[in-house]
Amino acid sequence: MDAKDRIPPEEQKQYVLLENTSPHYEKQYGWKPGTVLKRISKWYGSNGLGRHLKQAYFVPADSNNIYGHIAWNDHVEEITGQLKLDI
């Protein structure tokens, strides 16, 4: 990740890792579903895999690490403090 793509700490938003079909988050990074993460980079395009798919660098919310790991936008959900209704 280039320094120009980093998000300043005061602008980093928190996300939660969703249940998904990709086991590599836990195997490679130790992130289990429900892990609270913070996004430390801008969203990157999907390299032609679909216009709605994006990826960004994340670290655990309690980490000060500036080198994160990539997660896809459909594998995380921003924590907004609002209720989510499933209808």
Summary of the structure (lengths in Angstrom):
residues: 87
radius of gyration: 13.0
end to end distance: 38.3
largest distance: 41.1
contacts: 185
relative contact order: 0.26
helix: 14%
strand: 28%
